Amino acid sequence: MSFSFRAKPSRWRQVTAAVAGTLTLTLTSWISPAQADPFRTANPHEVGDRTEAAFRSLFEQGNYQQAAQLLQNAEPNEPLAYAMKASLAYIDQDWEVMGDNARLTRETAERLVQADPLRGNLYIATGLFLEGAHSLSTQGTVRATPQVLTRLQQVFRHLGEAEEINPNDPELNLLKGYMDLMLAVNLPFANPEQAIERLQTRAAPQYLAQRGIAIAYRDLDKPAEALAAVDAALQQTPNNPELLYLKAQILRKQGNGQESIRLFRQALAKQAQLPPNLVRQIAWEQCRTINQVRNRNRDCSRVTTGE
């Protein structure tokens, strides 16, 4: 099986962050710190309270700066912590740090396999995926594609091993759902509906699943379905600036420019907790929307922090 990697850099950034992100966030704060688990309310797996705190900060609050600080003291034997560090470095385009933490994600997961084969295989797959994204970023598509294709085969092999252990595991279905959606959006022969159904029915936490569904429908030019999904995510995490930004994008696709501008502004009001690259992107899209709605001709390439 062969794949064509033609996604835009911004989409690879979203996908990489999503892959790390799908292994995050807890809405079950009653779970004891010794077995903090963002995904399961029954039979929890041990993740670690410090890693969980970083996840909550990043994916519930959308606070990248606080999450990065919390990750400095995360559990050293938790591959999810390294995956998150790799994801943050990817967004900052710090390729050396990203590559080191992608490798540590895989190596830590390989040690975890004996104690927790399901999560071990999941994070081996994640580490391989992040290593592939690092290769694409540093070597270019043409040079990196052969090794990326090899890694992708290994990714799905390890996901398959995890699925044999428990096909209904919410963490597995969140991660695999995001990966399947990425392929479906970028490959003309792939069907995204199965991935969407996986996220809707078997993934957790649901706010992250709905976020993935919203992104998929946005990219498939189905703004009504995207809006329903992002609203479902916002019901659980109403102050996450990335979700406000996502909803602003969807509303703009629907032609609701004025409401879109309001949400761009809400997202930018929390710019101190976001990566600079993301702030610039939101500001540029807000400027472009204002130009369209108010018939302006402002040079949006010079806008960096808002209107």
Stockholm file with secondary structure:
# STOCKHOLM 1.0

chainA/1-307         MSFSFRAKPSRWRQVTAAVAGTLTLTLTSWISPAQADPFRTANPHEVGDRTEAAFRSLFEQGNYQQAAQLLQNAEPNEPLAYAMKASLAYIDQDWEVMGDNARLTRETAERLVQADPLRGNLYIATGLFLEGAHSLSTQGTVRATPQVLTRLQQVFRHLGEAEEINPNDPELNLLKGYMDLMLAVNLPFANPEQAIERLQTRAAPQYLAQRGIAIAYRDLDKPAEALAAVDAALQQTPNNPELLYLKAQILRKQGNGQESIRLFRQALAKQAQLPPNLVRQIAWEQCRTINQVRNRNRDCSRVTTGE
#=GR chainA/1-307 SS CCCCCCCCHHHHHHHHHHHHHTTCCCSCTTSCGGGCCSSCSSSCCCCCHHHHHHHIIIIITCCHHHHHHHHTTSCTTCHHHHHHHHHHHHHTTCHHHHHHHHHHHHHHHHHHTTTCHHHHHHHHHHHHHHHHHHHHHHHCHHHHHHHHHHHHHHHHHHHHHHHHHCTTCHHHHHHHHHHHHHHHHHCTTCCHHHHHHHHHHHCSSHHHHHHHHHHHHHHTTCHHHHHHHHHHHHHHCTTCHHHHHHHHHHHHHTTCHHHHHHHHHHHHTTGGGSCHHHHHHHHHHHHHHHHHHHTCCCCGGGCCSCC
#=GC SS_cons         CCCCCCCCHHHHHHHHHHHHHTTCCCSCTTSCGGGCCSSCSSSCCCCCHHHHHHHIIIIITCCHHHHHHHHTTSCTTCHHHHHHHHHHHHHTTCHHHHHHHHHHHHHHHHHHTTTCHHHHHHHHHHHHHHHHHHHHHHHCHHHHHHHHHHHHHHHHHHHHHHHHHCTTCHHHHHHHHHHHHHHHHHCTTCCHHHHHHHHHHHCSSHHHHHHHHHHHHHHTTCHHHHHHHHHHHHHHCTTCHHHHHHHHHHHHHTTCHHHHHHHHHHHHTTGGGSCHHHHHHHHHHHHHHHHHHHTCCCCGGGCCSCC
//
